[in-house]
Amino acid sequence: MSIACSNDKPASQLPDVQPPLAEIKAYEITSKHGDKRVDNYYWLNDRENPEVIDYLTAENQYFDTMMAHTKGFQEMLFSEMRSRIKEDDSSVPYKLDDYYYYSRYVEGGEYPIYARKKGSLDTSEEIIMDGNELGKGKSFLTFWTSVSPDHNLAAIIMDTVGRNFYTVMIKDLRTGEMLPDKIENIRSDAVWTSDNKSFYYSIPDMKTLRNYQIKRHVLGEYATQDEVVFEEKDQTLSCGVGKTKSKKYIIISSGRTDASYAMYLDADNPGQPKLISPVQDNVQYSVDHAGGDKFYMYTNHEAVNYRLVEAPVSNPRKTSWKDVIPHRSDVFLEGVDYFKDFLAIQETKQGLANIRIIKTSDNSEHQMEFEEPTYYAGLGYNPAFDTQIVRYSYTSLTTPNSTYDYDMESREKTLMKEQPVLGDFNKENYQTERIMVPARDGKRIPMSIVYRKDSFNKDGKSPGWIYSYGSYGYSTEPTFSSTRLSLLDRGFVYAIAHIRGGQEMGGEWYEDGKMLNKKNTFYDFIDCSRWLQDNNYVAKDKLFASGGSAGGLLMGAVTNMAPEVYKGIVSQVAFVDVITTMEDETIPLTTFEWMEWGNPNIKEQYDYMLSYSPYDNLEAKDYPHLLLTTGLHDSQVQYWEPAKYVAKLRTLKTDNNRLFLYTNMDAGHGGASGRFERLKELAREYAFLFDILGISE
């Protein structure tokens, strides 16, 4: 299906409604360097203020009014995207001891049901927790479970607001009863001790949300009696807790974007944590144990592309580290999974994923082969240790997510499941490409592209959508999306720019897109966007862009730097007020992220951040059509950042293009929590850009 698009909907066809204008209340901010900025909308930084809620509500009403004529189309898009989903779906079970664990959905259900079967998949099902029951009467829910080592108890960890403060409760799986234990305002999983009588968890600071304590809860005791096992006093570090593959050790880790360190406790006989190796600037390491008397450390110490080392449990300091997988300048080591007789290694070379298997008895190795030009393959969840089967996932822009079991000895792979896409989907109708785009400084930027074969001509007339993230070393993988078909089937070309700031091309790719190199992230994205236009993949007046969170910073920056390149931009939960946020040490995204963006107390770093901060660089000129979305309870990027951005831009922009702010009043950073409620948000975003192009069916 291919539907032609017309020009912009004339302003005369839109409702004659004036947008809300936020009241100007000048607030002067003086930096430690004496630099003074006036923020007219700083007052929006108070979700308890009725005036703030009134303004956000007015913006929502304005958006709904201006988009009212698309309501039927939004409903059609929602139904279309929902119709591709197998509603009564389930995950591939994984075996742990004598149980098979899995999750499933029922038809019409918004939330997963976590379940298991004992001994065989042919036995009766035991429900651990039904999310649809748990979510009744709640406007938001996210939850997961953590089962005790003896499989008799399950910790139920849930958030019903969206601000990432979780409550943990304990269910006795033998009786189905909930125990009286209840702990509120935690931030992590429940990590069980081997005796099934206690678990560890992390506690966030109620203001900054920085995880600063690890506590241990003993079943049957009051939460107020929980022992503080560790407290991170360095305000630039945030701590967490986990367990090794062997289940023998509990690992407490603490870190920021550039550095981390870890401690360990014996899961059988917990005592005081013992240090692995102290924190060191620009050194990350994570710890695992796979049996025997040695730890494995995955680290970038003297290895920008990471390496794997081992050290004796009795002396795990850096001075004892010995290479298992040495650093390689042309291969990025993404991670390792450990088995009794094998190591399964995930790595990237020239931006393409690879899985390599090493047999530990003789160090023989081989790698899996993948055929598509652009794809993603990654190690899955493998809790079993004494097995020669490793589970991995494979997907591409044209291949739905597929789960495989791979025999590391025989090298045979078994497709366990390809995510079903209902309707008339045929992956042979779509084409994917991988391009290396020359950037302005000579670097070559990978870009993944997909389009529908029967509607695409390289004639410079197609509408396009380009997406990226580009921060924290997070790689944006070319994965499948059934909702994206609603774009491709209407003639869109869709592209993912693998820009600097991620780690698609290795550790240096990340270093070259952070701190005082951050503008490379923005330049790469603009250069990829222009390449699509200059090479006739996308019309010069029909390119849209999107990004969320730190990707929203990307959207704000490119909007200021190259507004003429984009027809419209969708920016979700956008981090756009860089300086004000980085200077406020009482809110999230501050002290322990100074090594990602910069420390505003250092003049050079302050000036550099100020030079690209989207909010601070808005000016009187033409901008693309813009839709910004946020959540009132967002804990990572506060709602007031996009709200202030829109309020300020309304007073500056010189065009007649659309500028909308939509706030989900019941959600946080991830948007709506139910699987179908998320589709409604996406249908709204799609309708926004389709309407600009005159597409209405």
C-alpha positions as CSV (number, residue, x, y, z in Angstrom):
1,M,0.0,0.0,0.0
2,S,1.3,3.4,-0.9
3,I,-0.6,6.6,-0.4
4,A,0.5,9.9,-2.0
5,C,0.8,12.9,0.1
6,S,-0.1,16.5,-0.7
7,N,1.3,19.8,0.6
8,D,0.8,21.2,4.1
9,K,-2.7,21.6,5.4
10,P,-3.4,25.3,5.0
11,A,-3.7,27.3,8.2
12,S,-7.2,28.3,7.2
13,Q,-8.3,24.7,7.5
14,L,-7.1,24.5,11.1
15,P,-9.2,25.8,14.0
16,D,-8.8,29.5,14.7
17,V,-7.6,29.0,18.2
18,Q,-4.8,30.9,19.9
19,P,-2.2,28.8,21.8
20,P,-1.9,29.2,25.5
21,L,0.8,31.7,26.6
22,A,2.6,31.0,29.8
23,E,3.0,34.0,32.1
24,I,6.4,35.6,32.1
25,K,8.0,35.7,35.5
26,A,11.6,36.8,35.2
27,Y,14.0,34.7,37.3
28,E,17.7,35.5,37.3
29,I,20.2,32.7,37.5
30,T,23.8,33.5,38.3
31,S,26.4,30.9,37.6
32,K,29.5,30.4,39.8
33,H,31.4,32.2,37.0
34,G,29.3,35.3,37.3
35,D,27.3,34.6,34.1
36,K,23.7,35.8,34.4
37,R,20.7,34.3,32.6
38,V,17.1,35.3,32.9
39,D,14.6,32.4,32.8
40,N,11.1,33.7,32.3
41,Y,9.5,30.3,32.8
42,Y,11.5,29.0,35.8
43,W,8.2,29.1,37.7
44,L,7.0,26.0,35.8
45,N,9.4,24.0,38.0
46,D,6.6,23.2,40.6
47,R,4.2,20.4,39.8
48,E,2.3,21.2,43.0
49,N,1.4,24.7,41.8
50,P,-2.1,24.8,40.4
51,E,-1.0,27.4,37.9
52,V,1.4,24.9,36.4
53,I,-1.2,22.2,36.1
54,D,-3.5,24.7,34.5
55,Y,-0.9,25.6,31.9
56,L,-0.1,22.0,31.1
57,T,-3.8,21.2,30.8
58,A,-4.3,24.2,28.5
59,E,-1.5,23.0,26.3
60,N,-3.1,19.6,26.1
61,Q,-6.5,21.1,25.3
62,Y,-4.9,23.3,22.6
63,F,-3.3,20.2,21.0
64,D,-6.5,18.2,21.2
65,T,-8.4,21.1,19.6
66,M,-5.9,21.7,16.8
67,M,-5.8,17.9,16.1
68,A,-9.5,17.2,16.5
69,H,-10.0,16.7,12.8
70,T,-7.5,13.8,12.9
71,K,-9.3,12.0,15.7
72,G,-10.8,9.4,13.3
73,F,-7.5,8.9,11.7
74,Q,-5.8,8.4,15.0
75,E,-8.3,5.8,15.9
76,M,-7.7,4.1,12.5
77,L,-3.9,4.2,13.1
78,F,-4.4,2.7,16.6
79,S,-6.6,-0.1,15.3
80,E,-4.2,-0.7,12.4
81,M,-1.2,-1.0,14.7
82,R,-3.1,-3.1,17.3
83,S,-4.3,-5.5,14.6
84,R,-0.7,-6.5,13.9
85,I,-0.2,-7.7,17.5
86,K,-1.0,-11.2,18.6
87,E,-2.8,-10.3,21.7
88,D,-2.7,-13.7,23.4
89,D,1.1,-14.0,23.0
90,S,3.7,-15.5,25.2
91,S,7.5,-15.4,25.6
92,V,9.8,-18.4,25.0
93,P,10.1,-20.3,28.3
94,Y,13.5,-20.5,30.0
95,K,14.4,-23.3,32.3
96,L,15.8,-22.7,35.7
97,D,16.4,-25.7,37.9
98,D,13.1,-27.8,37.6
99,Y,10.9,-24.9,36.4
100,Y,10.1,-23.3,33.1
101,Y,9.4,-19.6,33.5
102,Y,7.7,-17.3,30.9
103,S,5.4,-14.4,30.5
104,R,2.2,-14.2,28.5
105,Y,-0.6,-11.8,27.5
106,V,-4.3,-12.5,27.2
107,E,-6.5,-11.0,24.5
108,G,-7.3,-7.4,25.5
109,G,-4.8,-7.4,28.4
110,E,-2.6,-4.4,28.9
111,Y,-0.1,-6.1,31.2
112,P,1.9,-9.3,31.3
113,I,1.1,-12.4,33.3
114,Y,4.2,-14.0,34.8
115,A,3.9,-17.7,35.1
116,R,5.8,-21.0,35.3
117,K,5.4,-24.8,34.9
118,K,7.2,-27.4,37.0
119,G,9.1,-30.3,35.4
120,S,7.6,-30.0,31.9
121,L,5.9,-27.6,29.6
122,D,3.0,-30.1,29.5
123,T,2.2,-29.7,33.2
124,S,-0.4,-27.2,34.6
125,E,0.4,-23.5,34.8
126,E,1.1,-21.7,38.0
127,I,0.6,-17.9,37.8
128,I,3.2,-15.9,39.7
129,M,1.5,-12.6,39.2
130,D,-1.3,-11.4,36.8
131,G,-0.5,-7.8,35.8
132,N,-4.1,-7.2,34.7
133,E,-5.3,-7.9,38.2
134,L,-2.5,-5.9,39.7
135,G,-3.3,-3.0,37.4
136,K,-7.0,-2.8,38.1
137,G,-8.1,0.7,39.0
138,K,-4.6,2.1,38.3
139,S,-3.8,4.7,35.6
140,F,-0.2,3.5,35.5
141,L,1.6,0.3,36.2
142,T,5.1,-1.2,35.6
143,F,6.2,-4.3,37.5
144,W,8.3,-7.4,37.4
145,T,9.1,-10.4,39.7
146,S,12.1,-11.9,41.4
147,V,11.8,-15.5,42.5
148,S,13.8,-16.9,45.5
149,P,16.5,-19.6,44.9
150,D,14.2,-22.3,46.2
151,H,11.4,-21.1,43.9
152,N,8.9,-20.8,46.8
153,L,8.7,-17.0,47.1
154,A,8.4,-14.2,44.7
155,A,9.2,-10.5,45.2
156,I,6.7,-8.4,43.3
157,I,8.3,-5.0,42.4
158,M,5.9,-2.4,41.1
159,D,5.5,1.4,40.3
160,T,2.0,2.8,40.0
161,V,3.0,6.4,39.4
162,G,5.8,6.4,36.8
163,R,8.4,8.2,38.9
164,N,10.6,5.1,39.4
165,F,9.8,4.7,43.1
166,Y,8.9,1.0,43.5
167,T,7.1,-1.0,46.2
168,V,8.2,-4.6,46.9
169,M,5.8,-7.2,48.3
170,I,6.4,-10.9,48.8
171,K,4.2,-13.7,47.6
172,D,4.3,-17.2,48.9
173,L,4.0,-19.3,45.7
174,R,3.1,-22.4,47.7
175,T,-0.1,-20.9,49.2
176,G,-0.7,-17.9,46.9
177,E,-0.8,-15.6,49.9
178,M,1.0,-12.3,50.2
179,L,3.3,-12.1,53.2
180,P,3.1,-9.0,55.5
181,D,6.5,-7.8,54.3
182,K,6.2,-4.5,52.3
183,I,8.9,-2.0,51.5
184,E,8.2,1.3,49.7
185,N,10.3,3.7,47.7
186,I,13.0,1.2,46.6
187,R,14.8,1.5,43.2
188,S,15.9,-1.9,42.2
189,D,15.4,-5.7,42.0
190,A,15.2,-7.8,45.0
191,V,18.4,-9.9,45.1
192,W,17.9,-13.0,47.2
193,T,20.4,-14.6,49.6
194,S,21.0,-18.3,49.1
195,D,19.0,-19.2,52.3
196,N,15.8,-17.6,50.8
197,K,15.3,-15.7,54.1
198,S,16.5,-12.2,53.0
199,F,17.1,-10.0,50.0
200,Y,19.1,-6.9,49.1
201,Y,17.7,-3.8,47.4
202,S,18.7,-0.2,46.7
203,I,17.2,3.0,48.1
204,P,17.1,6.3,46.1
205,D,17.4,9.8,47.6
206,M,13.8,11.2,47.5
207,K,15.0,14.5,45.9
208,T,17.9,13.7,43.6
209,L,16.7,10.1,43.0
210,R,20.4,9.0,43.2
211,N,20.7,5.4,44.5
212,Y,22.7,6.0,47.7
213,Q,22.0,3.0,49.9
214,I,21.9,-0.8,49.7
215,K,19.8,-2.4,52.4
216,R,19.1,-6.0,53.4
217,H,15.6,-7.1,54.4
218,V,15.0,-10.2,56.5
219,L,11.6,-11.8,55.9
220,G,9.2,-11.2,58.8
221,E,10.9,-8.1,60.1
222,Y,9.7,-4.5,59.8
223,A,11.2,-2.6,56.9
224,T,12.3,0.1,59.4
225,Q,14.7,-2.5,60.9
226,D,16.4,-3.2,57.5
227,E,20.2,-3.0,57.8
228,V,22.1,-0.5,55.7
229,V,24.8,-2.7,54.1
230,F,26.4,0.1,52.1
231,E,26.0,3.8,51.7
232,E,27.5,5.7,48.8
233,K,28.5,9.1,50.1
234,D,30.0,10.4,46.9
235,Q,27.2,12.5,45.3
236,T,28.5,11.8,41.8
237,L,28.0,8.0,42.2
238,S,24.8,5.9,42.2
239,C,24.8,2.3,43.6
240,G,23.0,-0.9,42.7
241,V,23.0,-4.6,43.6
242,G,23.0,-7.8,41.6
243,K,24.1,-11.5,41.7
244,T,26.8,-13.4,39.8
245,K,26.0,-16.1,37.2
246,S,27.2,-18.8,39.7
247,K,24.7,-17.4,42.3
248,K,27.6,-17.6,44.8
249,Y,28.2,-13.9,45.2
250,I,26.1,-10.7,45.6
251,I,27.7,-7.8,43.9
252,I,27.2,-4.2,45.0
253,S,28.3,-1.7,42.3
254,S,28.5,2.0,42.2
255,G,29.2,4.3,39.3
256,R,28.6,7.3,37.1
257,T,28.8,7.6,33.3
258,D,32.6,7.4,33.2
259,A,33.6,5.3,36.2
260,S,32.5,2.5,38.5
261,Y,33.7,0.1,41.2
262,A,32.3,-3.0,42.9
263,M,32.2,-5.0,46.1
264,Y,31.1,-8.5,46.8
265,L,29.4,-10.5,49.5
266,D,29.1,-14.3,49.9
267,A,25.4,-15.1,49.1
268,D,25.6,-18.1,51.4
269,N,27.0,-16.3,54.4
270,P,26.4,-12.5,53.9
271,G,28.7,-10.2,55.8
272,Q,30.3,-6.9,55.1
273,P,31.0,-6.1,51.5
274,K,34.6,-6.6,50.3
275,L,36.1,-4.2,47.7
276,I,37.1,-5.5,44.3
277,S,39.1,-2.5,43.2
278,P,38.6,1.2,44.1
279,V,37.0,3.8,41.8
280,Q,39.2,5.4,39.3
281,D,38.4,8.2,36.8
282,N,37.5,7.0,33.3
283,V,37.6,3.3,34.4
284,Q,34.5,1.2,34.2
285,Y,34.3,-2.4,35.3
286,S,31.6,-5.0,36.1
287,V,32.1,-8.3,38.0
288,D,30.9,-11.8,37.5
289,H,31.7,-15.3,38.8
290,A,31.3,-18.5,37.0
291,G,32.5,-21.0,39.5
292,G,36.0,-21.7,40.9
293,D,38.2,-19.3,42.6
294,K,38.3,-16.4,40.2
295,F,36.2,-13.3,39.3
296,Y,35.8,-12.1,35.7
297,M,35.9,-8.4,35.1
298,Y,34.5,-6.7,32.0
299,T,36.4,-3.4,31.8
300,N,37.7,-0.5,29.8
301,H,40.8,-0.2,32.0
302,E,43.6,0.5,29.4
303,A,41.0,-0.7,26.8
304,V,38.7,1.8,25.2
305,N,37.0,-1.0,23.4
306,Y,36.8,-3.1,26.6
307,R,38.4,-6.4,27.5
308,L,37.7,-9.3,29.7
309,V,40.1,-10.1,32.6
310,E,40.2,-12.5,35.5
311,A,41.6,-12.3,39.0
312,P,41.6,-14.6,42.1
313,V,38.7,-14.1,44.5
314,S,41.4,-13.8,47.2
315,N,43.0,-10.8,45.5
316,P,40.7,-9.2,42.9
317,R,42.6,-5.8,42.7
318,K,43.7,-4.4,39.4
319,T,47.2,-5.4,40.0
320,S,46.1,-9.1,39.7
321,W,44.0,-8.7,36.5
322,K,45.0,-11.0,33.7
323,D,43.6,-10.9,30.2
324,V,41.1,-13.5,29.1
325,I,40.0,-11.5,26.0
326,P,42.5,-8.8,25.4
327,H,41.7,-5.3,24.0
328,R,41.3,-5.1,20.2
329,S,41.4,-1.8,18.4
330,D,39.0,-2.9,15.7
331,V,36.5,-4.9,17.8
332,F,34.2,-3.5,20.6
333,L,33.5,-6.1,23.3
334,E,29.9,-5.5,24.3
335,G,29.5,-8.3,26.9
336,V,30.1,-11.9,27.9
337,D,27.9,-14.7,29.3
338,Y,29.5,-17.5,31.3
339,F,28.8,-21.2,31.1
340,K,30.4,-24.3,32.7
341,D,32.4,-25.1,29.5
342,F,31.9,-22.1,27.3
343,L,32.1,-18.3,27.1
344,A,29.5,-16.6,24.8
345,I,30.8,-13.3,23.7
346,Q,28.9,-10.4,22.2
347,E,31.0,-7.9,20.2
348,T,30.7,-5.3,17.4
349,K,33.0,-4.8,14.4
350,Q,32.4,-1.8,12.1
351,G,29.0,-1.3,13.6
352,L,27.7,-4.8,13.0
353,A,27.0,-7.3,15.9
354,N,28.6,-10.6,16.2
355,I,28.4,-13.5,18.7
356,R,31.5,-15.6,19.3
357,I,31.8,-18.8,21.2
358,I,35.0,-19.9,23.1
359,K,35.3,-23.5,24.5
360,T,37.2,-23.0,27.7
361,S,38.8,-26.4,27.9
362,D,41.0,-25.8,24.8
363,N,40.3,-22.1,23.9
364,S,38.9,-23.1,20.5
365,E,36.5,-20.7,19.1
366,H,34.0,-19.9,16.3
367,Q,31.5,-17.2,15.5
368,M,27.9,-17.2,14.2
369,E,27.1,-15.9,10.8
370,F,24.4,-13.4,9.9
371,E,23.4,-12.5,6.4
372,E,21.4,-9.2,6.2
373,P,23.3,-5.9,5.5
374,T,22.1,-4.4,8.7
375,Y,20.7,-6.2,11.7
376,Y,21.1,-6.8,15.5
377,A,22.0,-10.0,17.3
378,G,22.4,-10.2,21.0
379,L,22.8,-12.6,23.8
380,G,19.5,-13.4,25.6
381,Y,18.6,-14.3,29.1
382,N,20.6,-17.5,30.0
383,P,20.3,-18.2,33.8
384,A,21.4,-21.9,33.5
385,F,25.1,-22.5,34.0
386,D,25.7,-26.2,33.3
387,T,24.4,-26.2,29.7
388,Q,25.8,-26.1,26.2
389,I,22.8,-24.1,24.9
390,V,23.0,-20.4,24.6
391,R,19.9,-18.3,23.8
392,Y,20.2,-15.3,21.6
393,S,17.9,-12.9,19.7
394,Y,18.1,-11.7,16.1
395,T,16.2,-8.9,14.4
396,S,16.6,-6.4,11.6
397,L,14.6,-3.6,10.1
398,T,12.7,-6.2,8.1
399,T,12.9,-9.3,10.3
400,P,10.7,-9.4,13.5
401,N,12.5,-10.2,16.7
402,S,13.5,-13.9,16.7
403,T,14.6,-16.1,19.6
404,Y,17.1,-18.8,18.9
405,D,18.7,-21.6,21.0
406,Y,22.2,-22.3,19.8
407,D,24.2,-25.5,20.7
408,M,27.7,-24.3,21.4
409,E,29.1,-27.8,20.8
410,S,27.3,-28.9,17.7
411,R,26.9,-25.4,16.3
412,E,23.2,-26.1,15.5
413,K,20.7,-23.3,15.9
414,T,17.0,-23.7,16.5
415,L,14.5,-21.0,15.9
416,M,12.3,-21.0,19.0
417,K,10.1,-18.1,18.0
418,E,9.7,-15.3,15.5
419,Q,7.5,-12.6,16.9
420,P,4.3,-12.9,14.9
421,V,3.0,-9.9,12.9
422,L,-0.6,-10.4,12.0
423,G,-2.3,-9.2,8.9
424,D,-0.7,-9.2,5.4
425,F,2.8,-8.5,6.5
426,N,5.5,-10.0,4.3
427,K,9.1,-9.1,5.0
428,E,10.0,-9.6,1.4
429,N,8.0,-6.5,0.6
430,Y,10.6,-4.3,2.4
431,Q,14.2,-3.5,1.7
432,T,16.9,-2.5,4.1
433,E,20.3,-0.8,3.4
434,R,23.3,0.1,5.4
435,I,25.1,3.3,4.3
436,M,28.4,4.8,5.5
437,V,27.7,8.6,5.4
438,P,30.7,10.9,5.2
439,A,30.5,13.5,8.0
440,R,31.9,17.0,7.8
441,D,35.1,16.1,9.7
442,G,35.8,13.0,7.6
443,K,34.3,10.3,9.8
444,R,32.0,7.8,8.2
445,I,28.7,7.4,10.0
446,P,26.7,4.2,9.7
447,M,23.1,4.7,8.8
448,S,20.4,1.9,8.5
449,I,17.6,2.5,6.1
450,V,14.3,0.7,5.4
451,Y,11.5,1.3,2.9
452,R,8.8,-0.5,1.1
453,K,10.0,-1.8,-2.3
454,D,6.9,-1.2,-4.3
455,S,6.5,2.4,-3.2
456,F,10.0,3.7,-3.2
457,N,11.8,5.4,-6.1
458,K,15.1,7.2,-5.6
459,D,13.6,10.3,-7.1
460,G,13.8,12.7,-4.2
461,K,10.0,12.8,-3.6
462,S,9.5,10.4,-0.7
463,P,8.7,11.5,2.8
464,G,11.2,10.3,5.4
465,W,11.7,9.9,9.1
466,I,15.2,9.8,10.7
467,Y,15.8,8.7,14.3
468,S,18.7,8.5,16.7
469,Y,19.8,8.8,20.4
470,G,23.5,9.3,20.6
471,S,24.4,9.5,24.3
472,Y,25.7,7.5,27.2
473,G,27.4,5.0,24.9
474,Y,23.9,3.6,24.2
475,S,23.9,2.0,20.7
476,T,20.7,2.5,18.6
477,E,20.3,-0.9,17.0
478,P,18.4,-1.5,13.7
479,T,15.6,-3.5,15.2
480,F,12.1,-4.4,13.8
481,S,9.0,-2.5,14.7
482,S,5.5,-3.6,13.6
483,T,4.2,-0.1,14.3
484,R,6.7,1.3,11.8
485,L,4.9,-0.5,9.0
486,S,2.2,2.3,9.3
487,L,4.9,4.7,8.0
488,L,6.5,2.4,5.4
489,D,3.2,1.4,3.9
490,R,2.4,5.0,3.4
491,G,5.5,5.6,1.4
492,F,7.9,6.7,4.1
493,V,11.6,6.0,4.1
494,Y,12.8,5.3,7.7
495,A,16.4,5.8,8.8
496,I,18.4,5.2,12.0
497,A,21.6,7.3,12.2
498,H,24.3,5.5,14.3
499,I,25.9,8.7,15.4
500,R,28.8,9.5,17.8
501,G,27.8,9.4,21.5
502,G,26.7,5.8,21.1
503,Q,29.1,2.9,20.9
504,E,28.1,1.3,17.5
505,M,31.7,1.8,16.3
506,G,33.4,1.2,19.6
507,G,34.5,3.0,22.7
508,E,36.1,5.9,20.9
509,W,32.7,6.5,19.1
510,Y,31.3,7.3,22.5
511,E,34.2,9.4,23.7
512,D,34.0,11.4,20.5
513,G,30.3,12.3,21.2
514,K,30.3,13.4,24.9
515,M,31.6,16.2,27.1
516,L,33.5,18.7,25.0
517,N,32.9,16.6,21.8
518,K,29.1,16.6,22.2
519,K,28.4,18.7,19.1
520,N,29.8,15.8,17.0
521,T,26.5,14.0,17.9
522,F,24.4,16.8,16.5
523,Y,26.6,17.4,13.4
524,D,26.5,13.6,12.6
525,F,22.7,13.6,12.7
526,I,22.4,16.7,10.5
527,D,24.9,15.3,8.0
528,C,23.0,12.0,7.8
529,S,19.8,13.9,7.3
530,R,21.2,15.9,4.5
531,W,22.6,12.8,2.9
532,L,19.1,11.3,2.6
533,Q,18.0,14.5,0.8
534,D,21.0,15.0,-1.4
535,N,21.0,11.4,-2.5
536,N,17.2,11.4,-3.4
537,Y,16.1,9.0,-0.7
538,V,13.9,11.7,0.8
539,A,12.4,14.9,-0.4
540,K,14.1,18.1,0.8
541,D,10.8,19.4,2.2
542,K,9.5,16.1,3.7
543,L,12.0,14.9,6.2
544,F,10.9,14.4,9.8
545,A,13.0,13.6,12.8
546,S,12.5,12.2,16.3
547,G,14.3,11.3,19.5
548,G,13.6,11.0,23.2
549,S,15.2,11.9,26.5
550,A,18.9,12.5,25.6
551,G,17.6,12.0,22.0
552,G,15.3,14.9,22.7
553,L,18.4,17.0,23.4
554,L,19.6,15.9,20.0
555,M,16.3,17.1,18.5
556,G,16.5,20.4,20.3
557,A,20.1,21.0,19.2
558,V,19.5,20.1,15.5
559,T,16.3,22.2,15.5
560,N,18.4,25.2,16.4
561,M,21.4,24.4,14.2
562,A,19.6,23.4,11.0
563,P,15.9,24.1,11.2
564,E,15.7,24.3,7.4
565,V,16.6,20.6,7.0
566,Y,13.4,19.3,8.8
567,K,9.8,19.5,7.9
568,G,8.8,18.5,11.4
569,I,10.2,17.1,14.6
570,V,8.7,14.9,17.4
571,S,10.7,15.2,20.6
572,Q,9.7,12.9,23.5
573,V,10.6,13.7,27.2
574,A,13.3,16.0,25.9
575,F,16.4,17.0,27.9
576,V,16.5,20.6,26.6
577,D,17.5,22.8,29.5
578,V,21.0,21.6,29.9
579,I,22.6,24.3,32.0
580,T,19.8,24.9,34.5
581,T,19.5,21.1,35.1
582,M,23.3,20.5,35.4
583,E,23.6,23.4,37.9
584,D,20.7,22.1,40.1
585,E,22.3,19.3,42.3
586,T,18.9,18.6,43.9
587,I,17.3,17.0,40.9
588,P,18.1,14.0,38.7
589,L,20.4,14.2,35.7
590,T,23.0,16.2,37.6
591,T,26.0,15.3,39.7
592,F,26.5,11.7,38.6
593,E,26.1,12.7,35.0
594,W,28.6,15.6,35.0
595,M,31.1,13.2,33.2
596,E,28.6,12.8,30.4
597,W,27.7,16.4,29.7
598,G,30.0,18.5,31.8
599,N,30.5,20.0,35.2
600,P,29.0,23.6,35.2
601,N,31.4,24.5,37.9
602,I,34.2,24.3,35.4
603,K,34.1,27.4,33.1
604,E,35.2,25.7,29.9
605,Q,32.6,23.0,30.3
606,Y,29.9,25.5,31.3
607,D,30.5,27.6,28.2
608,Y,30.5,24.6,25.9
609,M,27.2,23.3,27.3
610,L,25.7,26.7,27.1
611,S,26.7,27.0,23.5
612,Y,24.4,24.1,22.5
613,S,21.7,24.0,25.2
614,P,18.5,24.0,23.2
615,Y,16.5,26.1,25.6
616,D,19.2,28.8,25.9
617,N,19.8,29.0,22.2
618,L,16.2,29.6,21.0
619,E,16.0,32.7,18.9
620,A,13.8,34.7,16.6
621,K,13.7,32.7,13.4
622,D,11.7,30.1,11.5
623,Y,11.4,26.6,13.0
624,P,9.9,23.3,11.8
625,H,6.6,21.9,12.9
626,L,7.2,20.7,16.5
627,L,5.5,18.3,18.8
628,L,7.0,17.8,22.3
629,T,5.7,15.2,24.7
630,T,6.4,14.6,28.4
631,G,5.1,13.0,31.5
632,L,4.1,14.9,34.6
633,H,5.8,12.3,36.9
634,D,9.0,11.9,34.8
635,S,11.9,11.3,37.1
636,Q,14.7,11.3,34.5
637,V,13.8,14.4,32.5
638,Q,11.5,16.7,34.4
639,Y,8.3,17.7,32.6
640,W,9.2,21.4,33.0
641,E,12.1,21.2,30.5
642,P,9.9,20.7,27.4
643,A,7.2,22.9,29.0
644,K,9.6,25.8,29.4
645,Y,11.0,25.2,25.9
646,V,7.6,25.4,24.3
647,A,6.6,28.4,26.3
648,K,9.7,30.3,25.3
649,L,9.6,29.3,21.7
650,R,6.1,30.6,21.3
651,T,7.4,34.1,21.9
652,L,10.3,33.8,19.5
653,K,9.5,31.8,16.4
654,T,8.7,33.8,13.3
655,D,6.9,31.1,11.3
656,N,3.3,29.8,11.2
657,N,4.3,26.2,11.8
658,R,2.6,24.1,14.5
659,L,4.1,24.0,18.0
660,F,2.5,21.6,20.4
661,L,3.2,20.3,23.9
662,Y,1.4,17.2,25.2
663,T,1.8,16.1,28.8
664,N,0.7,12.7,30.0
665,M,-0.6,13.6,33.4
666,D,-0.5,10.0,34.6
667,A,2.9,8.8,33.4
668,G,6.6,9.2,33.8
669,H,9.7,8.9,31.5
670,G,8.4,5.9,29.6
671,G,5.0,7.2,28.7
672,A,1.9,5.2,29.1
673,S,2.4,1.8,30.7
674,G,-0.1,-0.5,29.0
675,R,0.9,-2.1,25.7
676,F,-2.2,-0.6,24.0
677,E,-2.1,2.7,25.7
678,R,1.4,3.2,24.2
679,L,-0.1,2.6,20.8
680,K,-2.5,5.5,21.3
681,E,0.5,7.8,22.1
682,L,2.2,6.7,18.9
683,A,-0.9,7.1,16.8
684,R,-1.1,10.7,18.0
685,E,2.5,11.3,17.0
686,Y,2.0,9.7,13.6
687,A,-1.2,11.7,13.0
688,F,0.7,14.9,13.7
689,L,3.2,14.3,10.9
690,F,0.8,12.7,8.5
691,D,-1.5,15.7,8.9
692,I,1.3,18.1,8.0
693,L,1.8,16.1,4.7
694,G,-1.9,16.0,4.0
695,I,-2.2,12.2,4.6
696,S,-5.5,11.3,6.2
697,E,-6.0,7.6,5.6
